[in-house]
């Protein structure tokens, strides 16, 4: 894994010609519009990158964008990989390891998710304060390479408190409503049953989705601070559960995306 990561990072370094990203950004379903705010200097499709999987999900275009966002160097993944696509957890999280080797100092992650907190509304932006890992596989299973991080990494602060505080400050200054909560990660690809929504709520989560948790675990394994934001695209609350389609999720995410883009852009400016 370390050799493959090093090789891929070396390829990308040769393509981006000395550009060093400070912040890595992973954009979720329907949330790829943030790249329009980036002054792109290099755009590299996933299928041109050695060892990279290729995104197979509608709404995930599959490109790495290197450029400036509010004057700061960033690398954005427009489209991510999911366990439900048939990739291993190591493949899903491989780009995070590569971004670390390229120089990122922090990781921003976005996702579309289903709200199980009855106080949430469709279109809300939720700052993740923690997560519950309900995936059937773990990205750190197998031999541990100490060059990446320790065998038993600490997860007491999976989501960086200083970045959470900054997000709240920025949202308040922009007069954008945000909520905070815990994200539960399940494998998918089915949307949850009413009983599963109830289970997730009983376990202590506020929202549920099919991504983010593996990437954050691997980032924290490498001591990279993380920030994550969810767009609540549907509700798993008794009495409010309706049939959900991927297209509807994308539509709600695309509407809320403008607010999320403003927050993340201003956060990066302040760092």
Rosetta blueprint (number, residue, H / E / L):
1 X L
2 X H
3 X H
4 X H
5 X H
6 X H
7 X H
8 X H
9 X H
10 X H
11 X H
12 X H
13 X H
14 X H
15 X H
16 X H
17 X L
18 X L
19 X L
20 X L
21 X L
22 X L
23 X E
24 X E
25 X E
26 X E
27 X E
28 X L
29 X L
30 X L
31 X L
32 X H
33 X H
34 X H
35 X H
36 X H
37 X H
38 X L
39 X E
40 X E
41 X E
42 X E
43 X E
44 X E
45 X E
46 X H
47 X H
48 X H
49 X L
50 X L
51 X L
52 X L
53 X L
54 X L
55 X L
56 X L
57 X L
58 X L
59 X L
60 X L
61 X L
62 X L
63 X E
64 X E
65 X E
66 X E
67 X E
68 X E
69 X E
70 X L
71 X L
72 X E
73 X E
74 X E
75 X E
76 X E
77 X E
78 X E
79 X L
80 X L
81 X L
82 X L
83 X H
84 X H
85 X H
86 X L
87 X L
88 X L
89 X H
90 X H
91 X H
92 X H
93 X H
94 X H
95 X H
96 X H
97 X H
98 X H
99 X H
100 X H
101 X H
102 X H
103 X L
104 X L
105 X L
106 X E
107 X E
108 X E
109 X E
110 X E
111 X E
112 X E
113 X E
114 X E
115 X E
116 X L
117 X L
118 X L
119 X L
120 X L
121 X L
122 X L
123 X L
124 X L
125 X E
126 X E
127 X E
128 X E
129 X E
130 X E
131 X E
132 X E
133 X E
134 X L
135 X L
136 X L
137 X L
138 X L
139 X L
140 X L
141 X L
142 X L
143 X L
144 X L
145 X L
146 X L
147 X L
148 X L
149 X L
150 X L
151 X L
152 X L
153 X L
154 X L
155 X L
156 X L
157 X L
158 X L
159 X L
160 X L
161 X H
162 X H
163 X H
164 X H
165 X H
166 X H
167 X H
168 X H
169 X H
170 X H
171 X H
172 X H
173 X H
174 X H
175 X L
176 X L
177 X L
178 X L
179 X E
180 X E
181 X E
182 X E
183 X E
184 X E
185 X E
186 X L
187 X L
188 X L
189 X L
190 X L
191 X L
192 X L
193 X L
194 X H
195 X H
196 X H
197 X H
198 X H
199 X H
200 X H
201 X H
202 X H
203 X H
204 X L
205 X L
206 X L
207 X E
208 X E
209 X E
210 X L
211 X L
212 X L
213 X H
214 X H
215 X H
216 X H
217 X H
218 X H
219 X H
220 X H
221 X H
222 X L
223 X L
224 X L
225 X E
226 X E
227 X E
228 X E
229 X E
230 X E
231 X E
232 X E
233 X E
234 X E
235 X E
236 X L
237 X L
238 X L
239 X L
240 X L
241 X L
242 X L
243 X L
244 X L
245 X L
246 X H
247 X H
248 X H
249 X H
250 X H
251 X H
252 X H
253 X H
254 X H
255 X H
256 X H
257 X H
258 X H
259 X H
260 X H
261 X H
262 X H
263 X H
264 X H
265 X H
266 X H
267 X H
268 X H
269 X H
270 X H
271 X L
